[in-house]
């Protein structure tokens, strides 16, 4: 029957049911006889009941009992692999199931009771099958007969859990009566009489009540034999078992691109044998590299290349007096587009002319002062205290230094006169003609004249340096003012050549402003109207280079991981049939539109023929793979649990491991694997959905197998 899981999805059937139906018509007993005959033709046939008495390795109970495998530890090959060789040497080995023939309850169901009789936990039971307990002391077999709630089919059959709905505690039946009667398995949270994990034999007992099995005459010997064979050597307590298939704990492998909290890959699927897997319809395919071509389609709109588009605004306010360039015209860089009459520009030009004149005067004054400075320096070099007057006059005859020259020469002449007088007084004193007092007076006058000369010389040097620095400072201030006004005019659009001719043009030309194109291109917008007053913010013309256009695409959010900068793009427009335009992805937005949940992607598209126009609308195809070799698998191998992408990897003929994968592009029935699988691995294609169903039912606890992982 259909069951409704905790997440609201209906499960129509299970792998268990499918496997049972497929095997329903098999004659298991004939297959057992044929197998045993082929595998051990030389083994002698004895009359002994297969079990402990036929074991080639002696049974030693002193080593304890293996509750997990239902045999003494001394003969348990699953716990002690070194015993395998001894059993094989004694030809006591079932190759099909990997167990000693004396322990294989799949081929010899009666052996189960023989070994169970040795279990110390069954000490109250007889030690051999032949010594059966009396009917008075016998307890009812676990299953429908031991259920404290009488099973009825009035409410139907629970195909998901293999019991009537009237006793299915997982679908709605109350567990209270079962717990009161002591019929409850705490480990697996269901009645002990229904727990196939602890008591595998009860599954066949409950199956006899299934109406679908009534018409198959399940009481026949062949059917009974099949039911016992389905109870193969089971895994340890804690695994989920359902007849021919069970779930086991799995070592999880996180790929990094799936939800790490999702537990969908915590179990792996195991079949009874390879034949069961084949009859269940399981098919696999090798993971390998294939050539894949894939595109992502999205709506797109053509726009101007914003890096090649210029909106031209006037740099001064004014009235438009000329606007001769029309929309659609091609212009070159520096072409005049319009002319404005701007008082603001006239004032700026007049200020520039005034400041320029001040700068010229400051420059001329500095030149004059600098000439005097150099002449004075030359004079100071020549006119020293020891130089002769005639020599000084001869050297300075061409030097122009202003009044400094006369001051210094007068001081030098006074010095020479005082020295001459001193020399004469010295001669007269030596001849006793002049008095000592006259000599001393002449000596004093000479010293005074020398001091006056040096003072005058220093004053001339200081004044000369001061005047030069003052002229230099005035020139620098004038130059700064001129540069500032010139920069203002340059910002308004005037070139150096236009600045050079300012002052030579008429007064009316001072307020004339020419609006020029800064780049070559085509006029795609014009707003200039003659006679209109415009501000600096008004864009009068728009010029763009149409050789390249932008293609703006709306990419779906789920395709974002597949797209990267540099991928080729093919664009078609309904209005241009027969034309396709190639481009390259150049930019991917960092923002997702909160209304459309799309991401803007831009491509640069060449437009040499000029066919593309702004605002054209069409279909873009982003080429993710163009016959590229990628690791891929068939699309049908991929399943999803709602948050993760899942595949089932074949480990051997009976074991399949769920694996989370990251998917890329898909085409022709194949999907690219970005992470999670490697070339050479084998994945399930047909049957992967059924395996996913089993895994999910174990995770959510609603289905034919509820799994609680034990120790």
Secondary structure, 3 states (H helix, E strand, C coil): CCEECCCCCEECCCHHHHHHHHCCCCCHHHHHHHHHHHHCCCCCCCCCCCCHHHCCCCCCHHHCEECCCCEEHHHCCCCCHHHHHHHHHCCCCECCCCECCCCCCCCCCCHHHHHHCCCHHHCCCCCCCCCCCCCCCCCCCCCHHHCCCCCCCCCCEECCCCEEHHHCCCCCCCCHHHHHCCCCECCCCECHHHCCCCCCCHHHHHHCCCHHHHCCCCCCHHHHHHHHHHCCCCCCCCCEEECCEEEEECCCCCCCCCCCCCCCCCEEEEECCHHHHHHCCCCEEECEEEEEEEEEEEEEEEEECHHHEEEEECCCCEEEEECCCCCCCEECCCCEEEEEECHHHHHHHHHHHHHHHHHHHHHHHHHHHHHHHHHHHHHHHHCCCCCCHHHHHHHCCCCCCCHHHHHHHHHHHHHHHHHHHHHHHHHHHHCCCCCHHHHHHHHHHHHHHHHHHHHHHHHHHHHHHHHHHHHHHHHHHHHHHHHHHHHHHHHCCCCHHHHHCCCCCCCHHHHEEEEECCCCEEEEEECCCCCCEECCCCEEEEEECCCEEEEEEEEEHHHHHHCCCCCEEEEEECCCCCCEEEEEEEEEEEEECCCCCEEEEEEEEECCCCCCCCCCEEEEEEEEEEEEEEEEEEHHHCEECCCCEEEEEECCCCEEEEEEEEEEEEECCEEEEEECCCCCCEEECCCHHHHHHHHHHHHHCCCCCCCCCCC
